[in-house]
C-alpha cells in the first residue's frame, strides 16, 4: 500500500505499522542470526514459535510448518537461523520469519557439502548415463553397514521375509567417526570384488555430523569406481548425502533398500508356480477328456463315422484344388506357347537370308559380305549370292547411284543386298 509522509501529517496506527514493516523488510531483508533457543513450542497448526536470545537482546521467531526441519531444537540450544525480518501488525511486534535452522557450528559442514557436491557434479559423477540398473532377481546381495545398528536388522528382516532364497553377504563397517570414510571405501572395493549382484551401502539416521562419512570424496570415489550396482540407503527419508547422488539408486531408508533388491518376493514366485501348475493340470485334464471322448466314439461307432466324413471332406477338397491347378496350368501353357510362337516369328524375320527370297542378293568378296562403305572398282572379282544361285562376277564398270529420292530401296539390315530380278 502507498504510505503518506508520516513526518508531515497524522497517520493511523496501521499505516505507521506498515511503514515500519516496509522499512524493515526492504532495508534489512534476509539475515543470518546466531543465538540461543528459548520458549520453543509447536502449535496445533504445525507452526513453530520460539525466541532467539543472547546476553544482550532477544527476538521472536516463527517457522511455518511448510519449512522442513530435521530435528526440533531443545531449550538452550545454540543455533544458526536464516530468515527475513518482518512485523506482525496485530501486536506491532517485529519478528524473524525463519527459513532454515541448524545447530551452531554445522554451517561449515554445509558449505563443505555444497562445494563437494558441485565439484562432483561437474565431473559427471551424478549423470544418469553412468548409472547401472538394479537386477530384477539378484541371487547374492551385499550389505555394508554397522553390525550393531538397527539398519542391519531391518534389512535382513525385510529380505528374509520377502525372499529367503536371496543369499546375503555382509561386510561390517564403521559408519561414524574419523576412520569411517576410509573403512566404508575399503568395504565397497571388497564387496565389488566378491561377485555380488547388487550391494547396499548405508546406515540409520542421525545428525549431519553423524552422516558425514557418506559426504566425503573418499566414499564417493569408491562408489563411482565400483562396477557392481550400488544402492545408497543413508539415514531417513529427509537425509540426503553425497553417496546418494553418486550411487546408482538412492533408497529413502535401509528398509526401502531391502525392498528394492527383492522386487520379486517368494510369495510372487509361489503364486507364479501355482498358476503354472494349474495351467498344466488344466491342459492335461483337457487332453485326457479329449482322449476319453475319442475312445468312447470308437466304442459306439461314432468316431468311425466322423473319420469317414472327414476323409470325404478332405478328398473333396483335394479334387477342388486339383481342378483349379489344372485350369491354371492349361492357361499358363497357352500363354507360354503364344510367347514362343511370337519369338520364333521375330527371329525368322531377322534371319540374314530372308531378303534373298524376295529377289535380293548378297555381294561377297572372298566369302565375306562387302560393306556398303567399301567401294567397288573395275576388274574386281565378286560373288553374288541369291536365294538358290551363286554367281561369280567380274566388275567392268562402276558408277555412283543416288537412292535418297527413293528411300524404300534401302531397308535396315539389307544394305549389302541388291535386286537382281
C-alpha positions in Angstrom: 0.0 0.0 0.0 1.1 3.6 -0.5 2.1 5.3 2.7 1.7 9.1 3.2 4.5 11.1 4.6 4.3 10.3 8.3 6.6 13.1 9.2 4.2 15.9 8.0 0.7 14.7 8.8 -1.1 12.3 11.1 -1.4 8.7 10.1 -3.3 5.7 11.5 -1.6 3.0 13.6 -2.0 0.5 10.8 -0.3 2.9 8.4 2.6 3.5 10.8 3.0 -0.2 11.3 3.0 -0.8 7.6 5.7 1.9 7.1 7.8 0.2 9.8 7.2 -3.2 8.2 8.3 -1.9 4.8 11.5 -0.2 6.3 12.5 -3.5 8.0 11.8 -5.8 5.1 13.2 -3.6 2.4 16.1 -2.2 4.5 17.4 -5.3 6.0 15.7 -8.2 4.2 17.2 -11.6 4.7 19.6 -12.1 7.7 21.5 -14.9 9.4 21.4 -14.8 13.2 23.2 -16.9 15.9 21.5 -17.2 19.2 20.1 -19.4 22.0 16.7 -21.1 21.7 14.1 -20.2 24.3 10.4 -21.0 24.8 10.3 -23.3 21.8 6.8 -24.7 21.1 4.9 -26.3 18.2 1.4 -25.1 17.8 -1.5 -27.4 16.9 -1.4 -25.9 13.4 2.2 -27.2 13.0 3.8 -23.8 13.0 6.8 -23.4 15.3 7.3 -20.4 17.6 10.4 -19.6 19.8 12.6 -16.8 21.0 16.2 -16.4 19.9 18.3 -14.6 22.5 21.8 -13.8 23.8 23.1 -11.9 26.7 22.2 -8.5 25.2 18.8 -9.0 23.4 16.0 -11.3 22.2 13.9 -11.6 19.1 10.7 -13.5 18.4 10.9 -16.1 15.7 8.3 -18.0 13.7 8.9 -21.0 11.4 6.0 -22.1 9.3 5.1 -25.8 9.1 5.8 -25.8 5.4 9.5 -25.3 6.2 11.5 -28.5 6.6 13.2 -29.1 9.9 15.2 -32.3 10.6 15.1 -32.2 14.4 13.3 -29.8 16.8 15.8 -27.7 18.8 15.8 -28.0 22.6 15.7 -25.3 25.2 19.1 -23.6 25.4 20.5 -25.0 22.1 22.8 -22.6 20.2 21.5 -22.4 16.6 22.1 -20.5 13.4 18.9 -19.4 11.7 18.3 -17.8 8.3 15.3 -15.7 7.7 13.6 -12.4 6.9 12.8 -9.6 9.3 9.1 -8.7 9.3 6.4 -7.1 11.5 3.3 -8.8 13.0 0.8 -6.0 12.6 -1.8 -7.1 15.2 0.7 -6.8 18.0 3.1 -4.3 16.5 6.0 -6.7 17.2 8.9 -7.2 14.8 9.9 -10.9 14.4 12.1 -13.1 12.3 10.4 -15.3 9.7 12.8 -18.3 9.8 13.5 -20.2 6.6 16.2 -22.5 7.9 17.6 -23.6 11.2 20.6 -25.7 12.1 22.9 -26.2 15.1 25.7 -23.7 15.5 28.9 -25.0 14.1 27.2 -27.0 11.3 27.4 -24.2 8.9 30.9 -25.0 7.8 29.8 -28.6 7.1 27.0 -27.4 4.9 29.4 -25.2 2.9 31.8 -28.1 2.5 28.9 -30.4 1.4 27.8 -27.9 -1.3 31.4 -27.4 -2.6 32.0 -31.1 -2.9 28.5 -31.7 -4.5 29.2 -29.0 -7.1 32.7 -30.4 -7.9 31.5 -34.0 -8.3 28.5 -32.8 -10.4 31.0 -31.0 -12.8 33.0 -34.3 -13.1 29.8 -36.1 -14.2 29.7 -38.4 -11.3 25.9 -37.8 -10.9 25.0 -38.2 -14.5 22.2 -40.7 -15.2 24.1 -42.1 -18.2 26.6 -43.6 -15.9 24.1 -45.3 -13.6 23.6 -49.1 -13.7 20.2 -50.6 -13.3 19.4 -52.9 -10.4 18.9 -56.6 -11.4 15.3 -57.9 -11.3 16.2 -61.1 -9.4 19.5 -60.8 -7.6 20.8 -64.0 -6.1 23.6 -62.5 -4.0 23.1 -59.2 -2.2 26.0 -57.4 -0.4 25.3 -55.2 2.7 27.8 -52.7 4.1 26.7 -51.1 7.4 27.3 -51.1 11.1 27.0 -54.6 12.7 25.3 -53.0 15.8 22.8 -50.6 14.2 19.1 -51.2 13.7 19.6 -50.7 9.9 21.2 -54.2 9.5 18.4 -55.9 11.4 15.7 -54.1 9.3 17.4 -55.0 6.1 17.9 -58.7 7.0 14.4 -59.0 8.3 12.9 -57.4 5.2 15.0 -59.6 2.8 14.3 -62.8 4.7 10.6 -62.1 4.8 10.2 -61.1 1.1 12.6 -63.6 -0.4 14.6 -66.0 1.8 16.2 -67.5 -1.3 18.4 -64.5 -1.6 22.0 -65.0 -0.3 23.2 -62.1 1.8 26.9 -61.3 2.1 27.6 -58.9 5.0 30.6 -56.7 5.5 30.6 -54.8 8.8 31.9 -51.3 8.5 32.4 -48.2 10.6 29.7 -45.7 9.7 30.6 -42.8 12.1 33.8 -41.3 13.2 37.2 -40.2 11.8 38.0 -43.6 10.3 34.5 -44.4 9.0 35.0 -42.9 5.5 38.2 -45.0 4.8 36.6 -48.2 6.1 33.4 -47.7 4.1 35.5 -47.1 0.9 37.5 -50.3 1.6 34.3 -52.2 2.2 32.9 -51.1 -1.2 36.0 -52.2 -3.0 36.0 -55.6 -1.2 32.3 -56.2 -1.9 32.8 -55.2 -5.5 35.4 -57.9 -5.9 33.2 -60.5 -4.1 30.9 -61.1 -7.0 27.6 -60.0 -5.6 24.8 -58.9 -7.9 24.0 -55.7 -6.1 25.2 -54.1 -2.8 23.5 -51.8 -0.3 25.7 -49.2 1.5 24.1 -47.3 4.3 23.2 -46.7 7.9 20.4 -45.4 10.1 19.5 -41.7 10.7 21.5 -39.1 12.6 22.8 -35.6 12.5 24.8 -34.1 9.7 28.0 -34.9 11.7 26.9 -38.5 12.2 26.3 -39.0 8.5 29.4 -37.1 7.4 31.5 -40.1 6.3 29.0 -40.6 3.4 29.6 -36.9 2.4 33.3 -37.5 1.7 35.1 -37.7 -1.6 36.7 -40.9 -0.5 33.4 -42.8 -0.3 32.1 -41.1 -3.4 35.1 -42.2 -5.4 34.7 -45.8 -4.2 31.1 -45.8 -5.3 32.0 -44.3 -8.6 34.7 -46.9 -9.3 32.6 -49.9 -8.4 31.2 -52.0 -11.3 28.5 -53.6 -9.1 25.2 -51.7 -8.9 25.1 -49.8 -5.6 22.0 -48.7 -3.6 22.7 -45.9 -1.1 20.5 -46.1 2.0 21.8 -43.5 4.4 19.6 -42.1 7.2 16.0 -41.2 7.0 13.9 -40.1 4.0 14.8 -36.4 4.6 18.6 -37.1 4.8 20.5 -36.5 1.6 24.2 -37.3 1.2 26.8 -37.2 -1.5 26.7 -41.0 -1.6 23.0 -40.8 -2.6 24.0 -38.7 -5.7 26.8 -40.9 -6.8 25.1 -44.3 -6.2 23.1 -46.0 -9.0 19.9 -45.8 -6.9 19.0 -43.9 -3.7 16.7 -45.6 -1.2 14.8 -43.5 1.3 15.7 -45.9 4.2 17.6 -49.1 4.7 14.3 -51.0 4.7 13.4 -49.4 1.4 16.7 -50.6 0.0 16.0 -54.2 1.1 12.7 -53.9 -0.7 14.4 -52.7 -3.9 16.7 -55.7 -4.0 13.8 -58.1 -3.6 11.3 -56.8 -6.2 10.1 -60.4 -6.8 9.1 -61.9 -3.5 8.8 -65.5 -2.5 5.0 -65.1 -2.4 5.0 -63.9 -6.0 7.2 -66.8 -7.0 4.9 -69.3 -5.3 1.9 -67.7 -6.9 3.5 -67.9 -10.3 4.3 -71.6 -9.7 0.7 -72.2 -8.6 -0.6 -70.5 -11.8 1.8 -72.6 -14.0 0.8 -75.8 -12.2 -2.8 -75.0 -12.7 -2.4 -74.3 -16.4 -0.5 -77.6 -16.8 -3.2 -79.5 -14.9 -6.0 -77.9 -16.9 -4.2 -78.8 -20.1 -3.6 -82.4 -19.1 -7.3 -82.7 -18.0 -8.5 -81.3 -21.3 -6.3 -83.8 -23.2 -7.5 -86.7 -21.1 -11.1 -85.7 -21.7 -10.4 -85.4 -25.4 -8.9 -88.9 -25.5 -11.8 -90.3 -23.4 -14.3 -88.8 -25.9 -12.3 -90.4 -28.8 -12.2 -93.8 -27.1 -15.9 -93.6 -26.4 -16.5 -92.7 -30.0 -14.7 -95.8 -31.2 -16.7 -97.9 -28.9 -20.1 -96.7 -30.1 -19.0 -96.3 -33.8 -19.5 -92.5 -34.0 -15.7 -92.0 -34.2 -15.5 -94.1 -37.4 -18.4 -92.2 -38.9 -16.7 -88.9 -38.1 -13.4 -90.2 -39.5 -15.1 -91.3 -42.8 -16.8 -87.9 -43.0 -13.5 -86.1 -42.5 -11.9 -88.3 -45.2 -14.7 -87.5 -47.7 -14.4 -83.8 -47.0 -10.6 -83.9 -47.4 -11.0 -85.8 -50.7 -13.5 -83.3 -52.0 -11.1 -80.5 -51.1 -8.2 -82.3 -52.9 -10.4 -82.6 -56.0 -11.3 -79.0 -55.9 -7.6 -77.9 -55.5 -6.6 -80.3 -58.3 -9.2 -78.9 -60.7 -8.1 -75.3 -60.0 -4.4 -76.3 -60.6 -5.3 -77.9 -63.9 -7.1 -74.9 -65.2 -4.2 -72.7 -64.1 -1.6 -74.9 -65.8 -3.5 -75.0 -69.1 -3.9 -71.3 -69.1 -0.2 -70.9 -68.3 0.8 -73.4 -71.1 -1.2 -71.4 -73.6 0.5 -68.2 -72.6 3.9 -69.7 -73.0 3.0 -71.3 -76.3 1.9 -67.9 -77.7 5.1 -66.3 -76.4 7.3 -69.0 -78.1 5.4 -68.6 -81.4 5.9 -64.8 -81.3 9.6 -65.1 -80.5 10.0 -67.6 -83.3 8.4 -65.4 -85.9 10.5 -62.5 -84.7 13.7 -64.5 -85.0 12.8 -65.7 -88.5 12.1 -62.1 -89.6 15.6 -61.2 -88.5 17.4 -64.0 -90.4 20.0 -62.5 -92.9 18.9 -64.8 -95.8 15.2 -63.8 -95.6 15.6 -60.9 -98.1 17.0 -63.4 -100.6 13.5 -65.0 -101.0 12.4 -61.5 -102.2 14.9 -61.4 -105.0 17.7 -59.6 -103.3 21.4 -60.8 -103.4 24.4 -60.6 -101.1 27.6 -59.1 -102.6 30.6 -61.1 -101.3 34.3 -60.9 -101.8 36.5 -63.9 -100.7 33.4 -65.4 -98.9 32.6 -62.3 -96.8 29.9 -59.7 -97.5 31.2 -56.4 -98.8 30.1 -53.4 -96.7 28.2 -50.5 -98.4 31.0 -48.2 -97.3 33.6 -50.3 -99.3 33.6 -49.1 -103.0 33.9 -51.5 -105.9 36.5 -51.0 -108.7 36.7 -52.3 -112.3 38.1 -55.8 -112.6 37.0 -56.7 -109.0 36.0 -60.3 -108.8 32.9 -60.7 -106.6 30.3 -63.2 -105.8 26.6 -62.7 -105.9 24.7 -64.9 -103.6 21.0 -65.3 -104.4 18.4 -67.5 -102.7 19.0 -70.5 -104.9 22.1 -69.4 -107.0 25.6 -68.2 -106.6 27.4 -66.3 -109.4 31.0 -65.3 -109.8 31.1 -61.8 -111.4 33.9 -59.5 -112.7 33.2 -55.8 -112.4 33.5 -54.0 -115.8 32.3 -50.5 -114.8 31.4 -48.7 -111.6 29.2 -45.6 -111.3 27.7 -43.7 -108.4 24.0 -44.2 -107.5 21.8 -41.8 -105.5 18.9 -43.6 -103.9 18.0 -40.8 -101.5 15.0 -40.0 -103.7 13.6 -43.5 -103.2 14.3 -44.5 -99.6 12.2 -47.6 -99.9 15.1 -49.2 -101.8 17.2 -49.2 -98.6 16.0 -51.3 -95.7 17.5 -51.9 -92.3 19.8 -54.9 -92.3 19.8 -55.1 -96.2 22.5 -52.5 -97.2 24.6 -55.2 -98.9 21.7 -56.7 -100.9 20.7 -55.7 -104.4 17.7 -56.7 -106.5 18.7 -58.9 -109.4 15.3 -59.7 -110.9 
